[in-house]
Amino acid sequence: MSRFLRFFAAGSDSPPLVDPAEIDRQFRYHRCNIIFFITLCYGLGYVCRLALNVVKKPLMDAGVFTPEEMGLIGSMLLYGYALGKFSNGFLADYANAKRFFAAGLFMSAMLNFGMSFSSVVWISAALWVLNGWFQGFGAPACVVALANWFSNHERGRYYGIWSTAHSIGEGLTYLGIAFLIALPPKGLGLPWQFGFWVPATICVIAAALAYRYLQDRPQTLGLPSVAEWRHDGVGQRPKPIEHSARNIWKDQLKVVAIPSMWVIALASSSMYVTRYAVNSWGNVYLQEIRGFDLFDANLFIFLNTAAGILGCVAYGYMSDKLFDAKRPPTNLIFGLMEIIPLIVIFYGPANSVVLAAALVVYGFGLSGLLASLGGLFAIDIAPKKVAGAAMGFIGIFSYLGAGLQDYISGKLIYDSEVRFEFVVDSDIQTVFFYDYSAPIVFWVGASVLSIVLATSLWNVRASD
């Protein structure tokens, strides 16, 4: 066990390098690798989290699970992820980021393989809650890497770049897996099990890349802190950071004592209700209410996620450059770009062009908020050596909100069920219809609450 723990533990500081040219070369090389591979691997890992959303409708149509059972199973991943992001957020501050991240990706892949063989509710729920917990290794490891390798006045931009991984992963999932299982000519018509097998294979590849190319803290390579290297602090000498378990634990406890952190957590939780409502039920809504087939419904959701790539990057640059790393004004702008399109999506005209445009603007606005409320704002105001704990604290609230949403939405939809039975060639066939009015009010209301909370922190700025 001690050897196992040592494998995941953060490395010790190496003797400091003295050649400024070599320090510059190593920082530039590793920073390029880190931002590229945490974005790529986190995006690839996402497909193992969202695969169930794409195969949800085929499973319901085949009678394997009811909407309420699908909501239960889906919520298990989110509860597992909430717990995993919280506990692993605290652990990540002590860990070697690349080993920690790679292990989570690999275990998530194994659980997706297992999910493809289950048609029993409690087994699927157990596998999916474990998948959520191992998925919770990823974000804390990535934000620890960001906090260690990128300084305060540039972190918004690089966090925005990393946050595009959410949209990359969602796009790969909704379009790629839909193509695998949709009926010809729009898809390959493969069995729903391929919706788990292919993501699992992708996740194994991502684990190998993360293990090969990510790095521990700069000090383990003999480099100074990134703040010292970039001369952040306007002439102030950066305080030396003692990377000891006792000091880390003290700073981790400070995270939960910051009042603004609780407001961010609640705002993120509300925002995640809407985010995962569209992720989990958006494609089903488009099939049930708007009449699209499986591929076209997922294509519309893909438009939302593709726009999110630009939204994340735009948020980071706007908050850093236009507002000098002050996040609340940008939160308000992006919040309005999320709420107004939501109203158009659910209450606007039944026009495909209008729907597509609304989903694009919604994805742009939501992804900016995801970058901020989902972690960046919290990392700004927390001590930098406990970025993982800050991410974990926000994460448990975010995904408890998302998990409650999945079950509540499934229950509201299931309670509205209307059955029609038809006799066709002496066989009785049953068709199910569902009403989405109540869950839509729940989803839109959560977004409004999120923006009200986020805007209340107008004067909060980053700590050193």
ZALUM-493522 format. One record per residue (C-alpha): residue in three letters; chain; x, y negated, z negated. Coordinates in Angstrom, 2 decimals, decimal comma. Layout:
residues N
  resn  chain     east    north       up
   ala      A        X        Y        Z
...
***
This chain:
residues 464
  resn  chain     east    north       up
   met      A     0,00     0,00     0,00
   ser      A     2,81    -2,44    -0,84
   arg      A     4,39    -1,81     2,57
   phe      A     0,99    -2,43     4,19
   leu      A     0,58    -5,76     2,36
   arg      A     4,14    -6,83     3,20
   phe      A     3,40    -6,23     6,87
   phe      A     0,63    -8,84     6,80
   ala      A     2,32   -11,30     4,42
   ala      A     3,69   -14,62     5,66
   gly      A     7,44   -14,59     6,20
   ser      A    10,02   -16,33     4,03
   asp      A    11,68   -19,56     5,13
   ser      A    14,80   -19,07     7,24
   pro      A    17,96   -21,20     6,94
   pro      A    17,21   -24,60     8,55
   leu      A    18,42   -25,21    12,08
   val      A    20,62   -28,29    12,42
   asp      A    20,80   -28,83    16,19
   pro      A    18,07   -31,38    17,10
   ala      A    18,00   -30,22    20,72
   glu      A    17,43   -26,60    19,69
   ile      A    14,71   -27,65    17,22
   asp      A    12,96   -29,61    19,97
   arg      A    13,28   -26,71    22,42
   gln      A    11,83   -24,16    19,99
   phe      A     8,96   -26,41    18,92
   arg      A     7,95   -27,08    22,51
   tyr      A     8,23   -23,42    23,51
   his      A     6,28   -22,01    20,56
   arg      A     3,63   -24,75    20,56
   cys      A     2,85   -24,01    24,23
   asn      A     2,62   -20,30    23,49
   ile      A     0,47   -20,79    20,39
   ile      A    -2,15   -23,08    21,91
   phe      A    -2,40   -20,94    25,04
   phe      A    -2,62   -17,55    23,34
   ile      A    -4,89   -18,48    20,42
   thr      A    -7,29   -19,94    23,00
   leu      A    -7,06   -16,97    25,36
   cys      A    -7,15   -14,22    22,73
   tyr      A    -9,90   -15,81    20,65
   gly      A   -11,97   -16,22    23,82
   leu      A   -11,38   -12,59    24,84
   gly      A   -12,21   -11,43    21,32
   tyr      A   -15,56   -13,21    21,53
   val      A   -16,93   -10,63    23,97
   cys      A   -16,82    -8,02    21,19
   arg      A   -18,99   -10,30    19,06
   leu      A   -21,68   -11,19    21,60
   ala      A   -22,08    -7,97    23,59
   leu      A   -25,26    -7,03    21,73
   asn      A   -26,97   -10,26    22,83
   val      A   -26,75    -9,29    26,50
   val      A   -27,96    -5,72    26,04
   lys      A   -30,72    -6,79    23,64
   lys      A   -33,46    -6,93    26,26
   pro      A   -32,57    -3,52    27,86
   leu      A   -32,54    -1,92    24,40
   met      A   -35,96    -3,42    23,59
   asp      A   -37,39    -2,40    26,97
   ala      A   -36,12     1,15    26,51
   gly      A   -37,81     1,36    23,10
   val      A   -34,52     1,97    21,30
   phe      A   -35,07    -0,97    18,93
   thr      A   -37,94    -3,41    18,29
   pro      A   -37,36    -7,21    18,27
   glu      A   -37,41    -7,16    14,46
   glu      A   -34,82    -4,36    14,38
   met      A   -32,69    -6,23    16,91
   gly      A   -32,91    -9,31    14,72
   leu      A   -31,83    -7,25    11,71
   ile      A   -28,85    -5,71    13,50
   gly      A   -27,82    -9,06    14,97
   ser      A   -28,02   -10,74    11,59
   met      A   -25,74    -8,07    10,10
   leu      A   -22,88    -9,21    12,33
   leu      A   -23,43   -12,80    11,24
   tyr      A   -23,58   -11,93     7,53
   gly      A   -20,45    -9,82     7,94
   tyr      A   -18,78   -12,66     9,77
   ala      A   -19,80   -15,16     7,10
   leu      A   -18,24   -12,99     4,39
   gly      A   -15,25   -12,19     6,58
   lys      A   -14,57   -15,78     7,54
   phe      A   -14,73   -16,83     3,88
   ser      A   -12,59   -14,06     2,39
   asn      A   -10,20   -13,90     5,33
   gly      A    -9,96   -17,68     5,37
   phe      A    -8,45   -17,56     1,90
   leu      A    -6,25   -14,59     2,84
   ala      A    -5,00   -16,22     6,05
   asp      A    -3,17   -18,91     4,06
   tyr      A    -0,92   -16,15     2,70
   ala      A    -0,67   -14,14     5,93
   asn      A     1,44   -13,84     9,05
   ala      A    -1,05   -15,29    11,53
   lys      A    -0,18   -13,14    14,52
   arg      A    -0,41    -9,82    12,67
   phe      A    -3,57   -10,85    10,89
   phe      A    -5,26   -11,98    14,12
   ala      A    -4,17    -8,92    16,13
   ala      A    -5,45    -6,49    13,49
   gly      A    -8,90    -8,10    13,48
   leu      A    -9,16    -7,93    17,26
   phe      A    -8,16    -4,27    17,36
   met      A   -10,63    -3,19    14,67
   ser      A   -13,45    -5,14    16,35
   ala      A   -12,73    -3,21    19,56
   met      A   -13,00     0,12    17,74
   leu      A   -16,36    -0,83    16,25
   asn      A   -17,72    -1,83    19,67
   phe      A   -16,77     1,63    20,93
   gly      A   -18,70     3,10    18,00
   met      A   -21,72     0,87    18,66
   ser      A   -22,14     2,33    22,14
   phe      A   -22,96     5,76    20,66
   ser      A   -25,56     4,61    18,11
   ser      A   -29,35     4,48    18,49
   val      A   -30,08     4,58    14,74
   val      A   -30,90     1,25    13,10
   trp      A   -28,92     1,68     9,87
   ile      A   -25,83     3,02    11,67
   ser      A   -25,88     0,18    14,17
   ala      A   -26,38    -2,34    11,36
   ala      A   -23,43    -0,86     9,42
   leu      A   -21,15    -0,94    12,46
   trp      A   -22,17    -4,50    13,28
   val      A   -21,62    -5,86     9,78
   leu      A   -18,11    -4,38     9,82
   asn      A   -17,55    -5,87    13,26
   gly      A   -18,53    -9,25    11,86
   trp      A   -16,06    -8,91     9,01
   phe      A   -13,15    -8,04    11,31
   gln      A   -14,15   -10,80    13,72
   gly      A   -13,67   -13,07    10,70
   phe      A    -9,90   -12,56    10,94
   gly      A    -9,70   -14,67    14,11
   ala      A   -10,74   -18,25    13,37
   pro      A    -8,83   -18,57    10,05
   ala      A    -5,65   -17,20    11,64
   cys      A    -6,01   -19,62    14,56
   val      A    -6,64   -22,71    12,42
   val      A    -3,69   -21,83    10,17
   ala      A    -1,56   -21,74    13,32
   leu      A    -3,01   -25,09    14,43
   ala      A    -2,39   -26,69    11,01
   asn      A     1,19   -25,41    10,91
   trp      A     2,19   -26,30    14,48
   phe      A     0,17   -29,48    15,26
   ser      A     0,04   -32,67    13,19
   asn      A    -2,88   -34,83    12,05
   his      A    -2,86   -37,34    14,88
   glu      A    -2,82   -34,72    17,63
   arg      A    -4,82   -31,93    16,00
   gly      A    -8,17   -33,14    17,32
   arg      A    -6,98   -32,71    20,91
   tyr      A    -5,45   -29,29    20,34
   tyr      A    -8,36   -28,12    18,21
   gly      A   -10,62   -29,18    21,06
   ile      A    -8,56   -27,12    23,49
   trp      A    -8,71   -24,09    21,18
   ser      A   -12,45   -24,56    20,73
   thr      A   -12,93   -23,97    24,44
   ala      A   -12,32   -20,32    23,54
   his      A   -15,90   -20,13    22,25
   ser      A   -17,25   -21,14    25,64
   ile      A   -14,77   -18,97    27,54
   gly      A   -15,80   -15,95    25,48
   glu      A   -19,50   -16,69    25,76
   gly      A   -19,22   -17,21    29,51
   leu      A   -17,35   -13,93    29,99
   thr      A   -19,96   -12,16    27,90
   tyr      A   -23,16   -13,55    29,37
   leu      A   -22,11   -13,49    33,00
   gly      A   -19,65   -10,58    33,03
   ile      A   -21,64    -8,09    30,98
   ala      A   -24,89    -9,14    32,65
   phe      A   -23,29    -8,29    36,00
   leu      A   -22,33    -4,84    34,69
   ile      A   -25,81    -3,83    33,50
   ala      A   -28,20    -5,89    35,67
   leu      A   -29,97    -3,98    38,42
   pro      A   -28,66    -4,25    42,02
   pro      A   -28,29    -6,39    44,05
   lys      A   -27,41    -8,87    41,29
   gly      A   -25,48    -6,37    39,19
   leu      A   -23,95    -2,93    39,11
   gly      A   -26,84    -1,31    37,22
   leu      A   -24,57     0,50    34,76
   pro      A   -25,97     1,97    31,50
   trp      A   -26,17    -0,41    28,55
   gln      A   -23,27     1,42    26,87
   phe      A   -20,89    -0,31    29,29
   gly      A   -21,89    -3,55    27,57
   phe      A   -19,83    -2,29    24,62
   trp      A   -17,13    -0,24    26,34
   val      A   -15,80    -3,03    28,55
   pro      A   -15,64    -5,66    25,76
   ala      A   -13,83    -3,14    23,53
   thr      A   -11,18    -2,59    26,19
   ile      A   -10,75    -6,35    26,64
   cys      A   -10,34    -6,79    22,88
   val      A    -7,56    -4,20    22,71
   ile      A    -5,66    -6,16    25,38
   ala      A    -6,22    -9,41    23,43
   ala      A    -4,83    -7,80    20,27
   ala      A    -1,64    -6,80    22,10
   leu      A    -1,18   -10,32    23,51
   ala      A    -1,71   -11,96    20,12
   tyr      A     0,81    -9,66    18,45
   arg      A     3,39   -10,33    21,17
   tyr      A     3,17   -14,11    21,57
   leu      A     1,96   -15,79    18,35
   gln      A     4,30   -16,94    15,56
   asp      A     4,29   -17,43    11,81
   arg      A     4,96   -20,85    10,22
   pro      A     7,73   -23,05    11,76
   gln      A     9,79   -22,72     8,59
   thr      A    10,11   -18,96     9,07
   leu      A    12,07   -19,75    12,25
   gly      A    14,33   -22,29    10,54
   leu      A    12,32   -25,24    11,86
   pro      A    11,09   -28,23     9,82
   ser      A     7,39   -28,87     9,26
   val      A     5,55   -30,25    12,29
   ala      A     4,85   -33,53    10,43
   glu      A     8,58   -34,00     9,84
   trp      A     9,43   -33,09    13,44
   arg      A     6,88   -35,56    14,84
   his      A     7,73   -38,24    12,23
   asp      A     4,11   -38,51    11,09
   gly      A     3,51   -40,82     8,13
   val      A     4,76   -44,21     9,37
   gly      A     8,22   -44,02     7,85
   gln      A     7,23   -42,00     4,79
   arg      A     9,29   -38,95     4,00
   pro      A     7,11   -35,86     4,28
   lys      A     6,61   -34,05     1,02
   pro      A     8,24   -30,62     0,91
   ile      A     5,69   -27,82     0,85
   glu      A     6,37   -24,92    -1,48
   his      A     4,77   -21,87     0,11
   ser      A     4,12   -20,00    -3,14
   ala      A     1,00   -18,05    -4,09
   arg      A     0,39   -20,20    -7,18
   asn      A     0,54   -23,51    -5,30
   ile      A    -1,60   -22,20    -2,47
   trp      A    -4,27   -20,98    -4,90
   lys      A    -4,37   -24,37    -6,67
   asp      A    -4,91   -26,17    -3,37
   gln      A    -7,50   -23,64    -2,28
   leu      A    -9,53   -24,43    -5,40
   lys      A    -9,37   -28,14    -4,50
   val      A   -11,25   -27,39    -1,28
   val      A   -14,49   -26,52    -3,08
   ala      A   -14,20   -29,63    -5,28
   ile      A   -14,40   -32,06    -2,34
   pro      A   -18,01   -33,35    -2,05
   ser      A   -17,66   -34,09     1,67
   met      A   -16,73   -30,45     2,26
   trp      A   -20,18   -29,37     1,01
   val      A   -21,95   -31,83     3,32
   ile      A   -19,90   -30,59     6,29
   ala      A   -20,73   -27,01     5,32
   leu      A   -24,47   -27,70     5,24
   ala      A   -24,32   -29,67     8,51
   ser      A   -22,42   -26,83    10,15
   ser      A   -24,88   -24,28     8,80
   ser      A   -27,81   -26,17    10,35
   met      A   -25,97   -26,59    13,65
   tyr      A   -25,20   -22,86    13,73
   val      A   -28,91   -22,07    13,43
   thr      A   -29,49   -23,68    16,82
   arg      A   -26,25   -22,47    18,34
   tyr      A   -26,93   -18,82    17,60
   ala      A   -30,62   -19,14    18,36
   val      A   -29,74   -20,03    21,95
   asn      A   -26,93   -17,45    22,04
   ser      A   -29,01   -14,63    20,57
   trp      A   -32,49   -15,36    21,91
   gly      A   -32,01   -17,83    24,77
   asn      A   -31,64   -15,20    27,47
   val      A   -34,60   -13,23    26,05
   tyr      A   -36,70   -16,43    25,98
   leu      A   -35,84   -17,15    29,62
   gln      A   -36,91   -13,63    30,58
   glu      A   -40,05   -13,46    28,45
   ile      A   -41,39   -17,02    28,86
   arg      A   -39,76   -18,45    31,98
   gly      A   -39,94   -15,22    33,99
   phe      A   -36,27   -14,90    35,00
   asp      A   -34,66   -11,51    35,45
   leu      A   -31,77   -10,37    33,24
   phe      A   -28,98   -11,65    35,51
   asp      A   -30,53   -15,06    36,20
   ala      A   -31,38   -15,60    32,53
   asn      A   -27,77   -14,93    31,54
   leu      A   -26,56   -17,11    34,41
   phe      A   -28,48   -20,04    32,89
   ile      A   -26,90   -19,36    29,50
   phe      A   -23,52   -19,22    31,25
   leu      A   -24,06   -22,80    32,50
   asn      A   -24,43   -23,89    28,89
   thr      A   -21,21   -22,16    27,85
   ala      A   -19,23   -23,37    30,88
   ala      A   -20,14   -26,98    30,08
   gly      A   -18,95   -26,31    26,54
   ile      A   -15,36   -26,01    27,77
   leu      A   -15,41   -29,66    28,84
   gly      A   -17,32   -30,65    25,70
   cys      A   -14,66   -29,30    23,34
   val      A   -11,80   -31,01    25,15
   ala      A   -13,73   -34,28    25,52
   tyr      A   -14,61   -34,29    21,82
   gly      A   -10,98   -33,86    20,76
   tyr      A    -9,66   -36,61    23,00
   met      A   -12,52   -39,01    22,24
   ser      A   -12,24   -38,64    18,46
   asp      A    -8,43   -38,91    18,50
   lys      A    -7,99   -41,69    21,07
   leu      A   -11,14   -43,83    20,88
   phe      A   -11,83   -43,51    17,13
   asp      A    -8,30   -42,89    15,76
   ala      A    -9,09   -39,36    14,47
   lys      A   -12,32   -40,56    12,82
   arg      A   -14,86   -37,81    13,53
   pro      A   -18,35   -39,13    12,45
   pro      A   -18,89   -41,62    15,33
   thr      A   -18,09   -38,90    17,85
   asn      A   -20,35   -36,49    15,94
   leu      A   -23,29   -38,86    16,44
   ile      A   -22,64   -39,24    20,18
   phe      A   -22,34   -35,51    20,75
   gly      A   -25,29   -34,79    18,45
   leu      A   -27,60   -36,86    20,62
   met      A   -26,27   -35,01    23,68
   glu      A   -27,33   -31,79    21,97
   ile      A   -30,79   -32,68    20,62
   ile      A   -32,26   -34,52    23,63
   pro      A   -31,52   -31,66    26,10
   leu      A   -32,93   -29,14    23,61
   ile      A   -36,27   -30,93    23,73
   val      A   -36,14   -30,87    27,55
   ile      A   -35,25   -27,15    27,60
   phe      A   -38,21   -26,08    25,47
   tyr      A   -40,80   -28,80    26,13
   gly      A   -39,79   -30,20    29,53
   pro      A   -41,04   -29,34    33,01
   ala      A   -40,86   -25,77    34,29
   asn      A   -38,27   -26,65    36,90
   ser      A   -35,09   -24,62    37,39
   val      A   -32,96   -27,65    38,32
   val      A   -34,10   -29,61    35,25
   leu      A   -33,53   -26,56    33,05
   ala      A   -30,01   -26,04    34,42
   ala      A   -29,11   -29,72    33,93
   ala      A   -30,46   -29,71    30,37
   leu      A   -28,48   -26,57    29,51
   val      A   -25,28   -28,16    30,87
   val      A   -25,70   -31,33    28,78
   tyr      A   -26,74   -29,27    25,74
   gly      A   -23,65   -27,07    26,05
   phe      A   -21,41   -30,12    26,36
   gly      A   -22,84   -31,77    23,24
   leu      A   -23,08   -28,63    21,14
   ser      A   -19,48   -27,62    21,80
   gly      A   -18,20   -30,98    20,63
   leu      A   -20,13   -30,56    17,38
   leu      A   -18,88   -26,99    17,10
   ala      A   -15,29   -28,24    17,28
   ser      A   -15,91   -30,82    14,57
   leu      A   -18,41   -29,34    12,11
   gly      A   -17,24   -25,78    12,69
   gly      A   -13,76   -26,52    11,34
   leu      A   -11,85   -29,60    12,55
   phe      A   -13,54   -32,08    10,20
   ala      A   -12,96   -29,77     7,23
   ile      A    -9,31   -29,18     8,13
   asp      A    -8,83   -32,96     8,36
   ile      A    -9,91   -33,60     4,77
   ala      A    -8,37   -30,49     3,16
   pro      A    -4,72   -30,01     2,11
   lys      A    -2,93   -28,76     5,22
   lys      A    -1,35   -25,65     3,72
   val      A    -4,81   -24,26     2,88
   ala      A    -6,43   -24,78     6,28
   gly      A    -7,57   -21,16     6,21
   ala      A    -9,51   -21,69     2,99
   ala      A   -11,18   -24,80     4,43
   met      A   -12,18   -22,85     7,51
   gly      A   -13,42   -19,97     5,37
   phe      A   -15,51   -22,25     3,18
   ile      A   -17,20   -23,82     6,19
   gly      A   -17,48   -20,43     7,86
   ile      A   -19,50   -18,72     5,14
   phe      A   -22,14   -21,47     5,23
   ser      A   -22,15   -21,58     9,02
   tyr      A   -22,71   -17,89     9,50
   leu      A   -25,14   -17,47     6,63
   gly      A   -27,22   -20,03     8,50
   ala      A   -26,71   -18,16    11,76
   gly      A   -27,57   -14,80    10,16
   leu      A   -30,73   -16,10     8,53
   gln      A   -31,69   -17,60    11,87
   asp      A   -31,33   -14,29    13,70
   tyr      A   -33,57   -12,43    11,27
   ile      A   -36,12   -15,27    10,88
   ser      A   -36,30   -15,76    14,65
   gly      A   -36,76   -12,04    15,25
   lys      A   -39,48   -11,88    12,59
   leu      A   -41,33   -14,93    13,99
   ile      A   -41,19   -13,51    17,50
   tyr      A   -42,26   -10,01    16,39
   asp      A   -45,20   -11,41    14,37
   ser      A   -46,50   -13,09    17,53
   glu      A   -46,51    -9,82    19,50
   val      A   -49,48    -9,07    21,72
   arg      A   -49,82    -5,62    23,34
   phe      A   -51,60    -4,80    26,56
   glu      A   -52,13    -1,21    27,60
   phe      A   -52,73    -0,15    31,21
   val      A   -53,57     3,19    32,73
   val      A   -51,35     3,92    35,73
   asp      A   -51,67     7,34    37,40
   ser      A   -53,20     8,81    34,22
   asp      A   -50,29     7,46    32,11
   ile      A   -50,77     4,74    29,51
   gln      A   -48,19     1,95    29,88
   thr      A   -47,76    -0,77    27,25
   val      A   -46,63    -4,32    28,01
   phe      A   -45,54    -6,64    25,18
   phe      A   -45,92   -10,44    25,14
   tyr      A   -44,36   -12,80    22,59
   asp      A   -44,95   -16,44    21,58
   tyr      A   -41,84   -18,59    20,93
   ser      A   -43,59   -21,73    19,64
   ala      A   -42,73   -21,28    15,95
   pro      A   -39,05   -20,34    16,42
   ile      A   -38,52   -23,27    18,79
   val      A   -39,66   -25,74    16,11
   phe      A   -37,27   -24,01    13,68
   trp      A   -34,34   -24,27    16,13
   val      A   -34,82   -27,92    17,12
   gly      A   -35,47   -29,01    13,52
   ala      A   -32,18   -27,45    12,40
   ser      A   -30,26   -29,55    14,95
   val      A   -31,88   -32,76    13,74
   leu      A   -30,96   -31,95    10,13
   ser      A   -27,37   -31,20    11,15
   ile      A   -26,87   -34,61    12,76
   val      A   -28,41   -36,46     9,80
   leu      A   -25,97   -34,72     7,43
   ala      A   -22,94   -35,19     9,68
   thr      A   -23,62   -38,89    10,21
   ser      A   -23,84   -39,45     6,44
   leu      A   -20,04   -38,95     6,29
   trp      A   -19,37   -42,05     8,40
   asn      A   -16,48   -43,37     6,27
   val      A   -14,68   -40,07     5,63
   arg      A   -11,22   -39,79     7,18
   ala      A    -8,38   -37,26     7,32
   ser      A    -6,05   -36,68     4,39
   asp      A    -2,28   -36,58     4,80
***
